[in-house]
Amino acid sequence: MTKKPSYDQLEKRIKQLEQEAKKLKQIKNRLIEAYEIIERSPAVAFLWKNLEGWPVEFVSENVMELFGYSADDFVSGRVLYTKVVHPDDLKRVAGEVANFSIGKGQKRFTHEPYRIVTKDGKIKWIVDRTYIRRDENGKITHYQGIVLDITKRKQADELVRDLSQMLMQAQERERQMISCELHDSIAQDLSTLKLYCNRLFEDQSSPESDIKGSPADVSKLIDLTITTVRDLAYNLRPPSLDHMGLVHALEVFCEEFTENNDIMVDFQAAGIHESTLNSDTQINIYRLVTEGLNNIRKHAAASEAMIRLVGAYPNIILRIEDNGKGFDVKERERSIGNEKKMGLRSMKERVNLLQGQMSIHSQLNKGTKIVIKLPLKDKQKWIKKSVF
């Protein structure tokens, strides 16, 4: 017969069981907390064992948000992970897994970003961090890790790269324009002036008819060269912006734009205290107006344009309107991300640089209105200037 345990032995065993139950409860609570963290996390947790097709044995419920498939789709085997990896990336990803699986010991690795195809056919970029678990004999027991959606980051990186390329192209176009102005206009005019001067001051035995009218020609050519240099400098940065301020510089530009184009520009400004605006803000507002009017000249087929610049804390509001042919705003906004020209995309990036907002309203044959709101950061300085 088995000897019955004594009272002390039973009491001791009960205490042991209570301690074990306490530990199990703590483990359970930690698992619940971990699971809640996983579900709240934007990353998708997974666990799988077999390299053939990578059948998933566990995946967090938030997998639906990333892949479009439910957790049960993966766990039941209806969907294999290899089927959602983009075909062009599958060979590379599978090779990385196979290489990291060679050898012994626990290994943690991160794939290079790759693409997946969601249930509805969308392509997303992800990165996954995988941990290889092995038993005491070095045999792989399972793979576990997390998958993180980096599509927006990838798109942002591509946007930065595109904008950097556009910036370099714009700089090259600016350099080309300056080079052409210097070579084709100013340099040639100076060369002609040199010939005139040589003719004027060479041996006076030459017939007077040869140099008749040369002083007038020289004077006219000098005036032309001065105008060309002034226009070149003005286009790079208008002197009136530094000497007379933003509003006056815009008035001058709008007047000259009206004179040089068949577009009547009505410019008005109110509430603009230029001492509260730093030079970067002023030049960017100036460029927004010039780019807006140049867009109207190139694309709108308009006869009239209106510019309104209003300062009212907490914003500066810039409105650019025309009576041109208009366009489909939704279609245009979809194409902004892919367009190679600066245009509206350049304006949008300037507004983002100033932490502002830009909205476009347009209808076919009813013109276009662009409204830009730029935040004023120094409230106290603005209020003081407004009061006094």
C-alpha angles and dihedrals in degrees: 000000000000112000112245114240116251123245091257091051091050092048090050092049092049090054090050091051091048090053091048091047090050091051092047090051090051090049090048091051091049091050091050091049091047091050091049090050090050092050092049092046121094087225121090115228119213143174128197138161114192125071091206103095091334097255109203119230096182134015130165119255094246088073087097092067093056105033104022089231122105125242088250091056089062100036093048090053095241087121123036119203091233088063094060097047110097109261092234091056101037098087092051094046093047090049091052091052092048093049093050091047092062117100132015139292132051114306133193120195141165123219122227107255112281139176132256131192114228125217092264092049099259119143118229133179118231141172122206131198113207132192120201113214121201136184126236090278093055094252115142110250098180148327120242135175149110135280119212127196110232098167094118092046090050091049090048091051090050090048091051090048091049092047091048089052091047090049092053090047091050091049090050091049089050091049090047091051092050091046092051092047092050095045105034099037117015098033092047092047091051090049090052090048089053091054090048091051092048090053092047096051103033124099108323089219089088115104114273090230089066092065100029110133094010096121090056091046091049092050092049092048092049090052090050092050092049090050092049093050091046093050091047092052091043092054091051093051124340110238090214089066091065098033104037104018138245100297094050092046090053092047090054093047094049091049092050091044090055091048094049099041136043090247123104109218120202109197125184132165132190136177095012111146101186095193087069093055120079120224093257092056092047096050091046092051089048091051092047090057094045093046091047093052093044089052089052091049093050103039115011103066085214130160096197136037132183128205122191122181114184130175115205118150126280091026146034108219121205120188123189116185137171138179093227135125096287127206145227103284097200093050091046094050091050090054096046092081091054102037117112096203121084100232116115091354091062091050091048092051092049089052091049089049089057090045090244138131130247127195128184124207119184142149129190110270091358101086134243135275124195118192119193124187118194121186121239107221105188104065097170093050091048094049092047092050091046093051099044 
